[in-house]
Amino acid sequence: MFDLPTLQLSERARTGLGQWTGEAIATFGLILTIIGTVRFRAAWVPASVALYIAAAYWFTSSTSFANPAITVARGLTDSFSGIAPADVPGFIAAQLIGAAGAAWVARWLFAPDSGPPG
């Protein structure tokens, strides 16, 4: 697509507290969106995820990888979306922190005994 080799290592540095915080927030929101949508409108999960990722791309400093598999894959492209392989572990750690936080909040926010709003 970009007339580049299929597999390559990215040279684009993406690192630092701001990027990792953005990634933790992006993952937190994605997981919370999925859990909440499954709880109240399961059929809307695909649309909810797509809309959230599109929005998070713009409102986070990390451009919202929000998925370890995507993070690793972006380490294997030297295009504009790439991430240097040395920076991958920081993003995966941020994603795990964001996911754990979302699971914890969702347990409280979407408790089985709470019905749909309204």
N, C-alpha and C positions, 0 to 999 in steps of 0.2 A: 504494500500500500504506500509506503514512504520510500520505496526503492532502497531499503536497508536489508541487511542480513536477517534471517528469521530469528536467530538467537544471538544476542550480544549482551554485554554488561553495560549498564548505564554509568555515565560519568557525572550525572547531575546530582550535586550535593543538595540534600534536603535534610536538615538536622536542626536541633535546638529546641529549647523549652517551648517556644511559641508554636512551632510545628507540631511537637508532641502533644501539647495541650489541645490544639485544634483537632488533632486526630482522636484523642480521648473523648472530646466533646462530640465529634462526628459519630463515633462508634456508640457512645452512650445514647445519643438521640436515635440512631438507627435501630438499635436493639429495643429501646423503649417504644418506638413506633411499631415495630413488628409485634411485640408482645401485646400492646394495647389494641392493635388492629385485629389480631387473632382473637382477643377476648371479646371484642364488641362487633366486628364486621369482618369475619375471616375472608370472605370473598374479595375484599378490597386490599388484601396484602400486596399483590403485585403492583397495583397503582400507588399505594402508600409508599412502598420502598422506592419506586422510581421517582416519585415526586420528592421524597426526602433526600435522596442522593443528589438529584439535580440541584436542590436548594443548598445542600451542605457543600457542594462543590464551590459555591459562591460565597458562603458565609464562614468558611473555616480557612485558616491559614495553610492547612495541609492539603487542600483540595479534596478532602474526604476520601481516602482509600477505604477505610472502615471495614476491611476484610483482609486477613493475613494472606490469603491466596492471591488477591489482587496486588498486595504489597510485594510479594515475592515475584509475581509476574512483571511488575513495573521495574523491578531490578534487572530484568532480562531484556529491556529495550532501552536504547539510547535516544529515543525520540523525546519530544517535549514533555511527555508524561512520565519519563523515567525517574528512577530513584537509585542512587548509588548503593550497591550491595552492602557496604559498610553501614549505611543508614537504616537498613531494613529492620534490625533488631529493636531499635528505639521505637519505631512505628508499631511493631507487633506488640511490644510491651505496653504502649499507650492504648492500643486496641483492646488488650486484655483488661487493663484497668477500666476503660470505658464500659466494656461489656459487663464486667463484674458489678460496677456501680449501677448500671441500668437494671441488671437482674435484681439487685437488692432493692432499688427504688420501686421496681415493678411489683415485687412481692407485697409491698405496702400499698402502692397506688391502685393496683388491679386485683386486690384480694378477692377470693372467690365469693365471699359474703357480700361484696358490694355489687349492686346491680348496675345496669346501664343508667347513665345520668338522665334525670328528668322524669 
